C-alpha cells in the first residue's frame, strides 16, 4: 500500500522539463563563452571606409564660460561656443577629457576629427587611444562636428544636414 507521503517525496525531486531545458541552454552558453575566452576568439571588426580628411582640433576655455575650438596646426579659431550652447559637443569632449584625467595625461594635447568616404565622423584622442564614432548620435549631432571640418570636405557628399 502506498501512502501520499511517498508520492510527495517523489514529487519534491521533480524538475519541470522547461526548467531543465533552460538550465541546459544557460550551461551551453557558458561553455561557448569559456571556449571563446580560452582560445582568444575576437569578433570581426567592421572595416572603415577610406579616410577622406582629418582635422587636428584644439580646445581652449574662453571668457565667461565660452569654449574656443581652433585648428591645432594653424592656430586659427574655427568657432567659439557661448555658455549654455553646444551641449552635445561639450558632452562628447568632456567624456574624452575625463579619460585623459583618469590616465593622468595632460589636457593640452589636440584631438583628431576624421571624416571617411561613407560620411562617418570619428572624434579621437591620440593621447588615450579613445575613439567616438559620431554616427551613433544621429544626423543633427553629426552636423555639429561636420561643421568643424575644413570647408572643402564638410559638405562634400554629406547626407546629413549642416545647420
Secondary structure as the mmCIF struct_conf table of DSSP 4:
data_model
#
loop_
_struct_conf.conf_type_id
_struct_conf.id
_struct_conf.beg_label_comp_id
_struct_conf.beg_label_asym_id
_struct_conf.beg_label_seq_id
_struct_conf.end_label_comp_id
_struct_conf.end_label_asym_id
_struct_conf.end_label_seq_id
HELX_RH_AL_P HELX_RH_AL_P1 UNK A 4 UNK A 12
TURN_TY1_P TURN_TY1_P1 UNK A 13 UNK A 13
HELX_RH_AL_P HELX_RH_AL_P2 UNK A 17 UNK A 39
TURN_TY1_P TURN_TY1_P2 UNK A 40 UNK A 40
HELX_LH_PP_P HELX_LH_PP_P1 UNK A 43 UNK A 50
STRN STRN1 UNK A 51 UNK A 61
HELX_RH_3T_P HELX_RH_3T_P1 UNK A 63 UNK A 65
STRN STRN2 UNK A 67 UNK A 71
TURN_TY1_P TURN_TY1_P3 UNK A 72 UNK A 74
STRN STRN3 UNK A 77 UNK A 81
HELX_LH_PP_P HELX_LH_PP_P2 UNK A 82 UNK A 82
TURN_TY1_P TURN_TY1_P4 UNK A 83 UNK A 84
HELX_RH_AL_P HELX_RH_AL_P3 UNK A 87 UNK A 102
TURN_TY1_P TURN_TY1_P5 UNK A 103 UNK A 104
TURN_TY1_P TURN_TY1_P6 UNK A 107 UNK A 108
BEND BEND1 UNK A 109 UNK A 109
STRN STRN4 UNK A 111 UNK A 116
TURN_TY1_P TURN_TY1_P7 UNK A 117 UNK A 118
BEND BEND2 UNK A 119 UNK A 119
STRN STRN5 UNK A 121 UNK A 125
TURN_TY1_P TURN_TY1_P8 UNK A 126 UNK A 129
STRN STRN6 UNK A 130 UNK A 133
HELX_RH_3T_P HELX_RH_3T_P2 UNK A 134 UNK A 137
HELX_RH_AL_P HELX_RH_AL_P4 UNK A 138 UNK A 146
TURN_TY1_P TURN_TY1_P9 UNK A 147 UNK A 148
BEND BEND3 UNK A 149 UNK A 149
HELX_RH_AL_P HELX_RH_AL_P5 UNK A 151 UNK A 154
BEND BEND4 UNK A 155 UNK A 155
TURN_TY1_P TURN_TY1_P10 UNK A 156 UNK A 157
BEND BEND5 UNK A 160 UNK A 160
#
